[in-house]
Amino acid sequence: MSPLRHLNHASRARAYHAHPSHGDPRIKVVIRIDTAEESARVEVRGVVTTANIRALYVVCRRVTSKLAGYELVVDLAHARVTAAAFEELREHARQSIVSSGIDTSVTPCRLRIVDPPVILRTKELA
């Protein structure tokens, strides 16, 4: 394979895997609890879309129920997030609520969002 052809193939492969629909459909979370600051940080990795955001809500709701009164920080600094999912999270933070992820109920909490480095502006198939 010529070097030019290899380069072209590599750039197409990167573009293919960079698209949110080809990312890992699972999100990965790590929860870090700071008792001195009374905060819980949910660090998210992967691609967050409106299709998988419910899983993030379930995790956040469990943290909120176990650590009542703590500030909940959803850290998206290492995640890729679609525009629709990001707007949904921002609205929840503005209202200081967390959805259940299962039904229409919500739980009040102090919610803060750490912005992702890139917001994916794509048409989503939810």
C-alpha atoms as an extended CHARMM CRD file, in Angstrom:
* protein
*
       126  EXT
         1         1  MET       CA              0.0000000000        0.0000000000        0.0000000000  PROA      1               0.0000000000
         2         2  SER       CA              1.4330000000        3.3640000000       -0.9660000000  PROA      2               0.0000000000
         3         3  PRO       CA              2.0620000000        5.9010000000        1.8300000000  PROA      3               0.0000000000
         4         4  LEU       CA             -0.4800000000        8.3050000000        0.3270000000  PROA      4               0.0000000000
         5         5  ARG       CA             -3.1680000000        5.6540000000        0.1320000000  PROA      5               0.0000000000
         6         6  HSD       CA             -2.4070000000        4.5560000000        3.6900000000  PROA      6               0.0000000000
         7         7  LEU       CA             -2.7080000000        8.1700000000        4.9200000000  PROA      7               0.0000000000
         8         8  ASN       CA             -6.0350000000        8.6300000000        3.1450000000  PROA      8               0.0000000000
         9         9  HSD       CA             -7.3560000000        5.3650000000        4.6080000000  PROA      9               0.0000000000
        10        10  ALA       CA             -6.2030000000        6.3670000000        8.1070000000  PROA      10              0.0000000000
        11        11  SER       CA             -7.9220000000        9.7560000000        7.9380000000  PROA      11              0.0000000000
        12        12  ARG       CA            -11.1600000000        8.1670000000        6.7310000000  PROA      12              0.0000000000
        13        13  ALA       CA            -10.9860000000        5.6230000000        9.5430000000  PROA      13              0.0000000000
        14        14  ARG       CA            -10.4980000000        8.4070000000       12.1210000000  PROA      14              0.0000000000
        15        15  ALA       CA            -13.4480000000       10.3330000000       10.6940000000  PROA      15              0.0000000000
        16        16  TYR       CA            -15.5790000000        7.1780000000       10.8210000000  PROA      16              0.0000000000
        17        17  HSD       CA            -14.7860000000        6.5300000000       14.4760000000  PROA      17              0.0000000000
        18        18  ALA       CA            -15.1220000000       10.2120000000       15.4370000000  PROA      18              0.0000000000
        19        19  HSD       CA            -18.7860000000       10.2580000000       14.4190000000  PROA      19              0.0000000000
        20        20  PRO       CA            -21.0200000000        9.8110000000       17.5000000000  PROA      20              0.0000000000
        21        21  SER       CA            -23.0260000000        7.0290000000       15.9190000000  PROA      21              0.0000000000
        22        22  HSD       CA            -19.8190000000        4.9820000000       15.6050000000  PROA      22              0.0000000000
        23        23  GLY       CA            -18.5210000000        5.7080000000       19.0770000000  PROA      23              0.0000000000
        24        24  ASP       CA            -18.8890000000        3.2950000000       21.9160000000  PROA      24              0.0000000000
        25        25  PRO       CA            -22.6200000000        3.3170000000       22.6940000000  PROA      25              0.0000000000
        26        26  ARG       CA            -21.8250000000        2.8350000000       26.3700000000  PROA      26              0.0000000000
        27        27  ILE       CA            -20.7590000000        5.6330000000       28.6120000000  PROA      27              0.0000000000
        28        28  LYS       CA            -18.2550000000        5.0570000000       31.3530000000  PROA      28              0.0000000000
        29        29  VAL       CA            -18.5020000000        6.8570000000       34.6780000000  PROA      29              0.0000000000
        30        30  VAL       CA            -16.2980000000        7.2110000000       37.7240000000  PROA      30              0.0000000000
        31        31  ILE       CA            -17.7530000000        8.7030000000       40.8820000000  PROA      31              0.0000000000
        32        32  ARG       CA            -15.4440000000       10.6900000000       43.1480000000  PROA      32              0.0000000000
        33        33  ILE       CA            -16.7460000000       11.8030000000       46.5380000000  PROA      33              0.0000000000
        34        34  ASP       CA            -15.2360000000       14.7590000000       48.3770000000  PROA      34              0.0000000000
        35        35  THR       CA            -16.5840000000       14.8050000000       51.9300000000  PROA      35              0.0000000000
        36        36  ALA       CA            -14.7570000000       18.0210000000       52.8330000000  PROA      36              0.0000000000
        37        37  GLU       CA            -16.4380000000       19.9260000000       49.9830000000  PROA      37              0.0000000000
        38        38  GLU       CA            -19.6570000000       17.9130000000       50.2580000000  PROA      38              0.0000000000
        39        39  SER       CA            -19.6350000000       17.1700000000       46.5510000000  PROA      39              0.0000000000
        40        40  ALA       CA            -19.7930000000       14.1350000000       44.3290000000  PROA      40              0.0000000000
        41        41  ARG       CA            -18.1850000000       14.2740000000       40.8860000000  PROA      41              0.0000000000
        42        42  VAL       CA            -19.4760000000       11.9840000000       38.1570000000  PROA      42              0.0000000000
        43        43  GLU       CA            -16.7030000000       11.8330000000       35.5500000000  PROA      43              0.0000000000
        44        44  VAL       CA            -18.1180000000       10.7460000000       32.1970000000  PROA      44              0.0000000000
        45        45  ARG       CA            -16.2300000000        9.2280000000       29.2740000000  PROA      45              0.0000000000
        46        46  GLY       CA            -17.5660000000        8.0890000000       25.9170000000  PROA      46              0.0000000000
        47        47  VAL       CA            -20.2280000000        9.6100000000       23.7090000000  PROA      47              0.0000000000
        48        48  VAL       CA            -23.2890000000       11.0290000000       25.4760000000  PROA      48              0.0000000000
        49        49  THR       CA            -26.3980000000       11.1490000000       23.2990000000  PROA      49              0.0000000000
        50        50  THR       CA            -30.1030000000       11.5160000000       23.9700000000  PROA      50              0.0000000000
        51        51  ALA       CA            -30.3450000000        7.7510000000       23.4790000000  PROA      51              0.0000000000
        52        52  ASN       CA            -27.9590000000        6.8650000000       26.3400000000  PROA      52              0.0000000000
        53        53  ILE       CA            -28.3750000000        9.8710000000       28.6430000000  PROA      53              0.0000000000
        54        54  ARG       CA            -30.9260000000        7.9230000000       30.6990000000  PROA      54              0.0000000000
        55        55  ALA       CA            -28.1080000000        5.7220000000       31.9990000000  PROA      55              0.0000000000
        56        56  LEU       CA            -26.3080000000        8.8320000000       33.2200000000  PROA      56              0.0000000000
        57        57  TYR       CA            -29.4970000000        9.9920000000       34.9420000000  PROA      57              0.0000000000
        58        58  VAL       CA            -29.8020000000        6.6730000000       36.7680000000  PROA      58              0.0000000000
        59        59  VAL       CA            -26.2550000000        7.0100000000       38.1020000000  PROA      59              0.0000000000
        60        60  CYS       CA            -26.8090000000       10.6440000000       39.1210000000  PROA      60              0.0000000000
        61        61  ARG       CA            -30.0560000000        9.8080000000       40.8610000000  PROA      61              0.0000000000
        62        62  ARG       CA            -28.4090000000        7.0310000000       42.8760000000  PROA      62              0.0000000000
        63        63  VAL       CA            -25.5900000000        9.3390000000       43.9290000000  PROA      63              0.0000000000
        64        64  THR       CA            -28.1000000000       12.0230000000       44.9260000000  PROA      64              0.0000000000
        65        65  SER       CA            -30.1760000000        9.5720000000       46.9590000000  PROA      65              0.0000000000
        66        66  LYS       CA            -27.1420000000        8.2420000000       48.8350000000  PROA      66              0.0000000000
        67        67  LEU       CA            -25.5200000000       11.6510000000       49.3970000000  PROA      67              0.0000000000
        68        68  ALA       CA            -28.4260000000       13.9810000000       50.1240000000  PROA      68              0.0000000000
        69        69  GLY       CA            -27.3500000000       17.6210000000       50.3410000000  PROA      69              0.0000000000
        70        70  TYR       CA            -24.1270000000       17.1010000000       48.3640000000  PROA      70              0.0000000000
        71        71  GLU       CA            -23.4550000000       19.0820000000       45.2020000000  PROA      71              0.0000000000
        72        72  LEU       CA            -23.5030000000       16.8170000000       42.1570000000  PROA      72              0.0000000000
        73        73  VAL       CA            -20.9190000000       17.6960000000       39.4880000000  PROA      73              0.0000000000
        74        74  VAL       CA            -21.3130000000       15.9990000000       36.1080000000  PROA      74              0.0000000000
        75        75  ASP       CA            -17.8510000000       16.2710000000       34.5530000000  PROA      75              0.0000000000
        76        76  LEU       CA            -18.0130000000       16.0070000000       30.7580000000  PROA      76              0.0000000000
        77        77  ALA       CA            -14.4300000000       17.1890000000       30.1940000000  PROA      77              0.0000000000
        78        78  HSD       CA            -13.3960000000       13.7880000000       28.7960000000  PROA      78              0.0000000000
        79        79  ALA       CA            -16.6200000000       12.9840000000       26.9480000000  PROA      79              0.0000000000
        80        80  ARG       CA            -18.0940000000       13.7870000000       23.5860000000  PROA      80              0.0000000000
        81        81  VAL       CA            -21.6300000000       15.1090000000       23.9150000000  PROA      81              0.0000000000
        82        82  THR       CA            -24.2480000000       15.7800000000       21.2770000000  PROA      82              0.0000000000
        83        83  ALA       CA            -25.8390000000       19.2170000000       21.2690000000  PROA      83              0.0000000000
        84        84  ALA       CA            -29.2990000000       17.9030000000       22.2020000000  PROA      84              0.0000000000
        85        85  ALA       CA            -27.9630000000       15.9030000000       25.1670000000  PROA      85              0.0000000000
        86        86  PHE       CA            -25.8850000000       18.8450000000       26.3630000000  PROA      86              0.0000000000
        87        87  GLU       CA            -28.8660000000       21.2080000000       26.2340000000  PROA      87              0.0000000000
        88        88  GLU       CA            -30.9200000000       18.6930000000       28.2090000000  PROA      88              0.0000000000
        89        89  LEU       CA            -28.2360000000       18.4850000000       30.8950000000  PROA      89              0.0000000000
        90        90  ARG       CA            -27.8830000000       22.2740000000       31.0330000000  PROA      90              0.0000000000
        91        91  GLU       CA            -31.6370000000       22.6430000000       31.5010000000  PROA      91              0.0000000000
        92        92  HSD       CA            -31.5840000000       20.1460000000       34.3790000000  PROA      92              0.0000000000
        93        93  ALA       CA            -28.7220000000       22.0770000000       35.9860000000  PROA      93              0.0000000000
        94        94  ARG       CA            -30.6210000000       25.3360000000       35.5630000000  PROA      94              0.0000000000
        95        95  GLN       CA            -33.6860000000       23.8180000000       37.2550000000  PROA      95              0.0000000000
        96        96  SER       CA            -31.5460000000       22.0080000000       39.8950000000  PROA      96              0.0000000000
        97        97  ILE       CA            -33.1260000000       18.6300000000       39.2100000000  PROA      97              0.0000000000
        98        98  VAL       CA            -32.1010000000       15.1410000000       38.1170000000  PROA      98              0.0000000000
        99        99  SER       CA            -34.4450000000       12.9690000000       36.0790000000  PROA      99              0.0000000000
       100       100  SER       CA            -34.9810000000        9.3990000000       37.1330000000  PROA      100             0.0000000000
       101       101  GLY       CA            -33.9990000000        8.0180000000       33.7260000000  PROA      101             0.0000000000
       102       102  ILE       CA            -36.8000000000        5.4960000000       34.0290000000  PROA      102             0.0000000000
       103       103  ASP       CA            -39.9920000000        7.5360000000       34.3880000000  PROA      103             0.0000000000
       104       104  THR       CA            -41.0130000000       11.1990000000       34.4530000000  PROA      104             0.0000000000
       105       105  SER       CA            -40.1570000000       11.8120000000       38.1080000000  PROA      105             0.0000000000
       106       106  VAL       CA            -37.3990000000       14.2280000000       39.0880000000  PROA      106             0.0000000000
       107       107  THR       CA            -35.2550000000       14.6850000000       42.1970000000  PROA      107             0.0000000000
       108       108  PRO       CA            -34.1310000000       18.1090000000       43.3920000000  PROA      108             0.0000000000
       109       109  CYS       CA            -30.3610000000       18.4940000000       43.7920000000  PROA      109             0.0000000000
       110       110  ARG       CA            -27.5190000000       20.9680000000       43.4460000000  PROA      110             0.0000000000
       111       111  LEU       CA            -26.3280000000       20.0810000000       39.9580000000  PROA      111             0.0000000000
       112       112  ARG       CA            -23.3550000000       21.5580000000       38.1190000000  PROA      112             0.0000000000
       113       113  ILE       CA            -22.1230000000       20.6310000000       34.6550000000  PROA      113             0.0000000000
       114       114  VAL       CA            -18.4680000000       20.7860000000       33.5530000000  PROA      114             0.0000000000
       115       115  ASP       CA            -18.5860000000       21.5520000000       29.8370000000  PROA      115             0.0000000000
       116       116  PRO       CA            -17.1900000000       19.0780000000       27.3070000000  PROA      116             0.0000000000
       117       117  PRO       CA            -14.3120000000       20.1730000000       25.0550000000  PROA      117             0.0000000000
       118       118  VAL       CA            -16.4500000000       19.6030000000       21.9430000000  PROA      118             0.0000000000
       119       119  ILE       CA            -20.1910000000       19.5420000000       21.4380000000  PROA      119             0.0000000000
       120       120  LEU       CA            -21.1330000000       17.3220000000       18.5360000000  PROA      120             0.0000000000
       121       121  ARG       CA            -23.5450000000       19.0840000000       16.2030000000  PROA      121             0.0000000000
       122       122  THR       CA            -25.1140000000       16.1500000000       14.4200000000  PROA      122             0.0000000000
       123       123  LYS       CA            -28.5560000000       15.0440000000       13.5190000000  PROA      123             0.0000000000
       124       124  GLU       CA            -29.5000000000       12.3920000000       16.0650000000  PROA      124             0.0000000000
       125       125  LEU       CA            -31.5750000000        9.3200000000       15.5100000000  PROA      125             0.0000000000
       126       126  ALA       CA            -33.0250000000        8.7950000000       18.9800000000  PROA      126             0.0000000000
